[in-house]
Amino acid sequence: MALLLNDEQKMLQESARDFLSARAPVSHLRSLRDSGNETGHDPAIWKEMADMGWPASVIPEVHGGLGFGYTGLGVVLQETGRTLTPAPLLSSSLIAATVLLQAGSKQQKEALLGNLASGERCLTLACDERTRHQPARVEVSASADGSEYVLNGRKRYVLDGMLADTLLVSARTRGESADTDGISLFLVPVDSAGVSRQRCAALDTDVLADIRLEQVRVPAEALVGELHQAWPVLSAALDAGRIGQSAELLGLAEEALQRTVQYLKERKQFGVLIGSFQALQHRAAVLYSEVEMCKSLVLHALQQLDAGTDSLAELASMTKAKVSETAMNVTAEAIQMHGGIGMTDEFEIGFFYKRARVLETLLGDRYFHLDRYARRRGY
């Protein structure tokens, strides 16, 4: 498969770049931060994104979507990475939509996918319970009680958890804490009795949520997929999310490098452009090469996600580990090459480093994925 975007995907990427640069630049993120926005999002911007069809990208037309596929949504996420635009595209339009497409019942798909595609509903996956990403370690319990399930426990660092109207909660219905067998998924409306949310601001001012479930009752119809057998679905949806994160990290790294190169061409030291210093040229050239490598890797991963390849887990971990490392290196070097001004809040380059650090950690950092890849390869 050629590592090239088709004409439709190119047009989608160009329209996303034009819209985001005009309507949601980095200064927009700064204004959300300074205003103390409770959800970390601008509903007006999200409405415009929905009108352009972005939340409908991975949802088939039969369910009210546009069927652009994961590659289509990936190029949009790459552009949101360039402008650091907060939007529930990753949590709701990619991860939650993937869960429902793979395991949702006919009734669940009819009730939710059309509203996800239109941006009217926002779902998010609540799977982590510790400070580090360990999705198989599930201690939130779900016990059957007649025609209902009763959920108890705590989920941490839930992406867009303050914005979502419904949670996809992983819960243990049998087995021990680290068993992959015995995990089930449930749809839990955030306004259910016993659900409480606490706002958690991340390093990059993104808003995560701490979710507590105390005797939360949901009907049997809230079960997504088969009882006890949610791990394959959960793992596949997380891998889709990791590839989407990688696309966002790629756009972030591209923009940070572009801004840095431009700064090298303008900044003078002792009357000489610092871009003329060979040491800085070499460092920029190395970063450029790494970013170009990541472009091919991310596009290949998105294409394989659309193709439904069997080796997706290894590819997702390889992509997340490599792009995370590159984005961290690019943003750290960007601050170094900007000198003292790069450390100030008034200059935007620091926002890119903070966002890269959060994205690198969510859904597993590079060390998590290097270990996961090695284990799957038999090491």
C-alpha positions as CSV (number, residue, x, y, z in Angstrom):
1,M,0.0,0.0,0.0
2,A,1.4,3.4,-1.1
3,L,2.2,5.8,1.8
4,L,0.3,8.6,0.1
5,L,-3.0,10.4,0.9
6,N,-5.7,10.2,-1.7
7,D,-7.3,13.4,-3.1
8,E,-10.2,13.3,-0.7
9,Q,-7.8,12.9,2.3
10,K,-5.7,15.8,1.0
11,M,-8.7,18.0,0.7
12,L,-9.8,17.1,4.2
13,Q,-6.4,17.9,5.6
14,E,-6.2,21.2,3.8
15,S,-9.6,22.3,5.0
16,A,-8.8,21.3,8.5
17,R,-5.6,23.3,8.5
18,D,-7.3,26.4,7.1
19,F,-10.1,26.2,9.7
20,L,-7.9,25.5,12.7
21,S,-5.4,28.2,11.9
22,A,-8.2,30.7,11.5
23,R,-10.6,29.7,14.2
24,A,-8.6,27.8,16.8
25,P,-4.9,28.8,16.9
26,V,-2.7,28.3,20.0
27,S,-3.9,31.6,21.3
28,H,-7.4,30.0,21.6
29,L,-6.0,27.4,23.9
30,R,-4.4,30.1,26.0
31,S,-7.7,31.9,26.3
32,L,-9.5,28.6,27.4
33,R,-6.8,28.1,30.0
34,D,-6.9,31.7,31.3
35,S,-10.7,31.6,31.6
36,G,-10.7,28.5,33.8
37,N,-13.0,26.7,31.4
38,E,-14.6,23.8,33.3
39,T,-14.5,21.3,30.4
40,G,-11.5,22.7,28.6
41,H,-13.4,23.0,25.3
42,D,-15.2,25.6,23.3
43,P,-18.7,24.4,22.3
44,A,-18.9,26.8,19.4
45,I,-15.7,25.5,17.9
46,W,-16.9,21.9,18.4
47,K,-20.2,22.7,16.7
48,E,-18.3,24.0,13.7
49,M,-16.1,20.9,13.6
50,A,-19.3,18.8,13.7
51,D,-20.8,20.8,10.8
52,M,-17.7,19.9,8.8
53,G,-18.2,16.2,9.5
54,W,-15.1,15.5,11.5
55,P,-16.8,13.5,14.3
56,A,-18.5,11.4,11.6
57,S,-15.2,10.3,10.0
58,V,-14.9,6.7,11.2
59,I,-18.6,6.0,11.4
60,P,-20.1,4.3,8.3
61,E,-22.8,6.0,6.3
62,V,-25.3,3.4,7.3
63,H,-25.0,4.7,10.9
64,G,-25.2,8.4,9.9
65,G,-21.4,8.9,9.4
66,L,-19.3,9.9,6.4
67,G,-17.0,6.8,6.2
68,F,-13.8,8.7,5.8
69,G,-12.1,6.0,7.9
70,Y,-9.3,6.2,10.4
71,T,-6.9,7.8,7.9
72,G,-9.4,10.6,7.3
73,L,-9.8,11.3,11.0
74,G,-6.0,10.8,11.5
75,V,-5.2,13.7,9.1
76,V,-7.6,15.9,11.1
77,L,-6.0,14.9,14.4
78,Q,-2.6,15.8,12.8
79,E,-3.8,19.3,12.2
80,T,-5.3,19.7,15.7
81,G,-1.8,18.7,16.9
82,R,-0.4,21.7,15.0
83,T,-2.7,24.2,16.7
84,L,-3.1,22.2,20.0
85,T,-6.8,22.5,19.6
86,P,-8.8,20.7,22.4
87,A,-11.7,18.7,21.0
88,P,-13.2,15.3,21.9
89,L,-12.2,13.8,18.5
90,L,-9.9,11.3,20.1
91,S,-12.0,10.2,23.1
92,S,-15.5,10.2,21.5
93,S,-15.1,10.2,17.7
94,L,-12.3,7.6,17.6
95,I,-12.1,5.5,20.8
96,A,-15.7,5.4,21.8
97,A,-16.9,5.0,18.3
98,T,-14.5,2.1,17.7
99,V,-15.9,0.3,20.8
100,L,-19.5,0.7,19.6
101,L,-18.7,-0.3,16.0
102,Q,-16.9,-3.5,17.2
103,A,-19.1,-4.6,20.1
104,G,-22.2,-2.4,20.3
105,S,-25.6,-4.1,20.0
106,K,-28.0,-3.1,17.2
107,Q,-29.9,-0.9,19.6
108,Q,-26.8,0.7,21.0
109,K,-25.5,1.5,17.5
110,E,-28.9,3.0,16.5
111,A,-29.2,5.0,19.6
112,L,-25.6,6.4,19.8
113,L,-23.6,6.4,16.6
114,G,-25.8,8.9,14.7
115,N,-25.5,11.3,17.6
116,L,-21.8,10.8,17.9
117,A,-21.4,11.5,14.2
118,S,-23.4,14.8,14.5
119,G,-21.4,15.8,17.6
120,E,-24.6,16.0,19.7
121,R,-23.4,13.2,22.0
122,C,-20.0,12.8,23.6
123,L,-18.8,9.4,25.0
124,T,-15.5,8.6,26.6
125,L,-13.7,5.5,27.7
126,A,-12.9,5.2,31.5
127,C,-10.4,2.4,31.9
128,D,-7.4,3.6,34.0
129,E,-7.4,3.3,37.8
130,R,-3.8,4.1,38.6
131,T,-1.3,6.8,38.0
132,R,0.2,4.8,35.2
133,H,-1.6,3.3,32.2
134,Q,-2.5,-0.3,33.1
135,P,-5.8,-1.1,31.3
136,A,-5.9,-4.8,32.3
137,R,-5.7,-3.9,36.0
138,V,-9.4,-3.4,36.6
139,E,-10.8,-3.3,40.1
140,V,-14.0,-1.4,39.5
141,S,-16.6,-4.0,40.1
142,A,-19.9,-4.8,38.4
143,S,-22.2,-7.3,40.1
144,A,-25.5,-8.5,38.7
145,D,-28.6,-7.7,40.7
146,G,-31.7,-8.9,39.0
147,S,-32.1,-7.1,35.7
148,E,-29.4,-4.6,36.6
149,Y,-25.7,-4.3,37.3
150,V,-24.3,-2.4,40.2
151,L,-20.9,-0.6,39.7
152,N,-18.5,0.5,42.4
153,G,-15.0,1.9,42.2
154,R,-12.9,4.7,40.8
155,K,-11.5,5.7,37.4
156,R,-8.7,8.2,37.0
157,Y,-7.4,10.5,34.3
158,V,-10.5,10.1,32.1
159,L,-10.0,12.0,28.8
160,D,-12.8,14.5,28.3
161,G,-14.5,13.1,31.4
162,M,-15.9,16.5,32.3
163,L,-17.4,17.0,28.9
164,A,-18.9,13.5,28.1
165,D,-22.5,12.8,28.7
166,T,-21.9,9.0,28.9
167,L,-19.0,6.9,30.1
168,L,-17.8,3.6,28.7
169,V,-16.6,2.0,31.9
170,S,-14.4,-1.1,32.1
171,A,-15.4,-3.2,35.1
172,R,-14.5,-6.5,36.6
173,T,-17.3,-9.1,36.5
174,R,-15.1,-12.1,37.5
175,G,-11.5,-13.0,38.1
176,E,-8.6,-11.1,39.7
177,S,-7.3,-7.6,39.3
178,A,-4.8,-8.2,36.5
179,D,-6.8,-10.9,34.6
180,T,-7.8,-10.0,31.0
181,D,-10.6,-12.5,31.3
182,G,-13.5,-11.2,33.3
183,I,-13.5,-7.6,32.1
184,S,-16.8,-6.1,30.8
185,L,-17.8,-2.8,29.4
186,F,-20.8,-0.7,30.4
187,L,-22.5,2.4,29.2
188,V,-23.0,4.7,32.2
189,P,-24.7,8.1,31.9
190,V,-22.8,10.7,33.9
191,D,-26.0,11.9,35.5
192,S,-26.7,8.4,37.0
193,A,-27.2,8.3,40.8
194,G,-23.8,7.5,42.4
195,V,-21.6,9.0,39.7
196,S,-19.4,11.9,40.7
197,R,-16.7,13.7,38.7
198,Q,-13.8,15.8,39.8
199,R,-11.9,18.1,37.4
200,C,-8.2,17.4,37.0
201,A,-6.1,19.9,35.0
202,A,-3.2,18.3,33.2
203,L,0.2,19.9,32.6
204,D,-0.9,21.2,29.2
205,T,-4.2,22.7,30.7
206,D,-6.1,19.8,29.2
207,V,-9.0,18.8,31.4
208,L,-9.2,15.2,32.7
209,A,-11.6,13.8,35.2
210,D,-11.5,11.6,38.3
211,I,-14.7,9.5,38.3
212,R,-16.2,7.8,41.3
213,L,-18.9,5.1,41.1
214,E,-20.8,4.4,44.3
215,Q,-23.6,1.8,43.9
216,V,-24.3,3.0,40.4
217,R,-27.1,1.0,38.9
218,V,-27.4,0.4,35.1
219,P,-29.8,-1.9,33.2
220,A,-28.6,-5.1,31.6
221,E,-28.9,-3.4,28.2
222,A,-26.0,-1.1,29.2
223,L,-23.6,-4.0,28.8
224,V,-21.5,-3.5,25.6
225,G,-20.4,-6.7,24.0
226,E,-20.2,-10.1,25.8
227,L,-20.1,-10.4,29.5
228,H,-16.5,-11.1,30.8
229,Q,-15.1,-10.8,27.3
230,A,-14.4,-7.1,26.8
231,W,-10.6,-7.2,26.7
232,P,-10.2,-7.8,22.9
233,V,-12.6,-4.9,22.2
234,L,-11.0,-2.7,24.8
235,S,-7.5,-3.5,23.6
236,A,-8.4,-2.8,19.9
237,A,-10.1,0.5,20.8
238,L,-7.1,1.6,22.8
239,D,-4.8,0.7,19.9
240,A,-6.9,2.9,17.6
241,G,-6.6,5.7,20.1
242,R,-2.9,5.3,20.4
243,I,-2.5,5.6,16.6
244,G,-4.8,8.6,16.7
245,Q,-2.6,10.1,19.5
246,S,0.4,9.5,17.3
247,A,-1.1,11.5,14.5
248,E,-1.7,14.4,16.9
249,L,1.8,14.1,18.2
250,L,3.2,14.2,14.6
251,G,1.3,17.4,13.8
252,L,2.6,18.9,17.1
253,A,6.2,17.9,16.3
254,E,5.9,19.3,12.7
255,E,4.7,22.7,13.9
256,A,7.2,22.9,16.7
257,L,10.0,22.2,14.3
258,Q,8.7,24.6,11.7
259,R,8.5,27.4,14.3
260,T,12.0,26.7,15.5
261,V,13.5,26.7,12.1
262,Q,11.8,30.1,11.4
263,Y,13.1,31.4,14.7
264,L,16.7,30.4,13.7
265,K,16.3,32.4,10.5
266,E,15.2,35.5,12.4
267,R,17.1,35.6,15.7
268,K,20.5,37.3,15.8
269,Q,23.2,36.9,18.3
270,F,26.1,39.4,18.2
271,G,24.8,40.6,14.9
272,V,24.8,37.1,13.3
273,L,21.7,35.0,12.5
274,I,21.9,31.9,14.8
275,G,20.6,29.8,11.9
276,S,24.1,30.2,10.4
277,F,25.6,28.3,13.3
278,Q,26.5,24.8,12.0
279,A,25.8,23.1,15.3
280,L,22.2,24.3,15.3
281,Q,21.8,23.4,11.6
282,H,22.9,19.8,12.4
283,R,20.5,19.5,15.3
284,A,17.6,20.8,13.2
285,A,18.5,18.4,10.4
286,V,18.4,15.4,12.7
287,L,15.0,16.5,14.0
288,Y,13.7,16.9,10.5
289,S,14.8,13.4,9.5
290,E,13.1,11.9,12.6
291,V,9.8,13.8,11.9
292,E,9.9,12.6,8.2
293,M,10.3,9.0,9.4
294,C,7.3,9.4,11.8
295,K,5.2,10.7,8.9
296,S,5.6,7.4,7.1
297,L,5.0,5.4,10.3
298,V,1.8,7.2,11.3
299,L,0.3,7.0,7.8
300,H,1.1,3.3,7.6
301,A,-0.5,2.7,11.0
302,L,-3.6,4.6,10.0
303,Q,-3.9,2.7,6.7
304,Q,-3.5,-0.7,8.5
305,L,-6.1,0.4,11.0
306,D,-8.5,0.9,8.1
307,A,-7.5,-2.4,6.6
308,G,-8.0,-4.3,9.9
309,T,-4.6,-5.9,10.0
310,D,-4.0,-8.7,12.5
311,S,-0.7,-7.2,13.8
312,L,-2.3,-3.9,14.8
313,A,-1.2,-4.2,18.5
314,E,2.5,-4.4,17.6
315,L,2.2,-1.6,15.0
316,A,0.3,0.7,17.5
317,S,2.9,0.3,20.2
318,M,5.8,0.8,17.7
319,T,4.1,3.9,16.4
320,K,3.2,5.4,19.8
321,A,6.7,4.7,21.2
322,K,8.6,6.2,18.2
323,V,6.4,9.3,17.6
324,S,6.3,10.0,21.4
325,E,10.1,9.9,21.5
326,T,10.4,12.2,18.5
327,A,7.8,14.7,19.7
328,M,9.5,14.9,23.1
329,N,12.9,15.4,21.5
330,V,11.6,18.0,19.0
331,T,9.8,20.1,21.6
332,A,12.7,19.9,24.1
333,E,15.2,21.0,21.4
334,A,12.7,23.7,20.3
335,I,12.8,25.3,23.8
336,Q,16.6,25.0,23.9
337,M,17.1,26.7,20.5
338,H,14.7,29.5,21.4
339,G,16.9,30.2,24.4
340,G,15.5,32.0,27.5
341,I,12.4,33.2,25.7
342,G,11.4,29.6,25.1
343,M,10.9,29.2,28.9
344,T,8.4,32.1,29.2
345,D,4.7,31.7,29.1
346,E,4.3,34.6,26.7
347,F,6.0,32.6,24.0
348,E,3.9,29.7,22.6
349,I,6.7,27.1,22.1
350,G,6.4,25.9,25.7
351,F,2.7,24.9,25.0
352,F,4.0,22.3,22.5
353,Y,6.3,20.7,25.0
354,K,3.6,20.5,27.7
355,R,1.1,19.0,25.2
356,A,3.7,16.4,24.0
357,R,4.4,15.3,27.5
358,V,0.7,14.7,28.3
359,L,0.0,12.9,25.0
360,E,3.1,10.8,25.5
361,T,1.8,9.6,28.9
362,L,-1.9,9.0,28.1
363,L,-2.7,5.5,26.9
364,G,0.8,4.4,27.7
365,D,4.2,6.2,27.5
366,R,7.0,5.1,25.3
367,Y,8.4,2.7,27.9
368,F,5.0,1.0,28.3
369,H,4.9,0.5,24.5
370,L,8.5,-0.6,24.1
371,D,7.9,-3.2,26.7
372,R,4.6,-4.3,25.2
373,Y,6.2,-4.5,21.7
374,A,9.1,-6.6,23.0
375,R,6.8,-9.0,24.9
376,R,4.7,-9.5,21.8
377,R,7.8,-10.2,19.8
378,G,8.8,-12.9,22.3
379,Y,11.6,-11.0,24.1
